[in-house]
């Protein structure tokens, strides 16, 4: 447990009912912030979530010479970027948050050099940077590793190229998009990620003056421009937070209206919840998830978008742990994402892991116990499990959860859960 780290005490079981509002996506907001380095002047981002990772990225950009103003109440972030930003991202900040690597592409194409500490972040697998590096080298960058830093040079600018990713990595797609927008000529990227976050980033870059086609498909074509200008953009709603609330409604046999949630970004997860017995209906500004019975177990395999998101895999395992019947959950994206299964077993879950498969036999009610959050989504999955556990569960290292879920404990209390921060 991290020193002085907050923990969450959850008294279960609980039934969640009411309304919750979803803010902008963590995974999008951080990448939009990094992309702001591409244009001098005041870039304005709306619907930015008030989470720890936004503060870390703000610190990183401030050290590069940017001036950050965050109106937390109205979720408006203004990034005033200097004519020549700094090009070094120190280990002290990068180790806290993997999204720091997203400054690599913008710095390389804007100032011709980037020195980025090798990133840290969640303990969910290796997530190597091979795709980022191979793509940037294809655009003409020279990349070396020295003393724990990636050092990238392109003193004469980048040059458009055709590059195919061997896996549709979100981070690599984002870095290559931001690098290519000011490269000379045309860049064609094949087998790119198709997540809504990629479209969000692309739309921001287009607002800055970039020329991009193919967003949302597996091939993106970028025509390089000489320079970009500051712009404004509203962050899309967080589909993983949205999905977490949908799972919470089903697990607790509750009734939650999710304001701001985009059901069209969660087609496969919501189809799974309907198969489990839930009723999902659209509302004017989101959707409602209602459950009147113990859920029915379902098999699921994580895949890149539009497949089932790896970030909702802990929620799928937690749901199946209290469902009727048995299920297999297969993790195809991150090899170490089953680390949290050992914590779930402490709550009495009946789970056997074999390689990248988890076999789960549901029981009616889990049993409260102390557990440890190892990453953002594992932490949220454990909180959901605690809501369907008899007695008290303490989720330690809850700072992980705060990195991705603004006001999580307060939202849970508003929905009827007995949750306190300790």
Secondary structure, 3 states (H helix, E strand, C coil): CCCCCCCEEEEECCCCEEEEECCECHHHHHHHHHHHHHCCEEEEEECCCCCHHHHHHHHHHHHCCCEEEEECCCCEEEEEECCCCCCEECHHHHCCCHHHHHHHHHHHHHHCEEEEECCCCCCCCCCCCHHHHHHHHHCCCEEEEECCEEEEECCCCCECCEEECCCCCHHHHHHHHHHHCCCECEEEEECCCCCHHHHHHHHHHHHCCCEEECCCCCEEEEECCCCCCCCEEECCECHHHHHHHHHHHHHCCCEEEEECCCHHHCHHHHHHHHHCCCEEEEECCEEEEECCCCCECCCEEECCCCCECHHHHHHHHHHHHCCECEEEEECCCCCCHHHHHHHHHHCCCEEEEECCEEEEECCCCEECCEEECCCHHHHHHHHHHHHCEEEEEEEECCHHHHCCCCCHHHHHHHCCCEEEEC
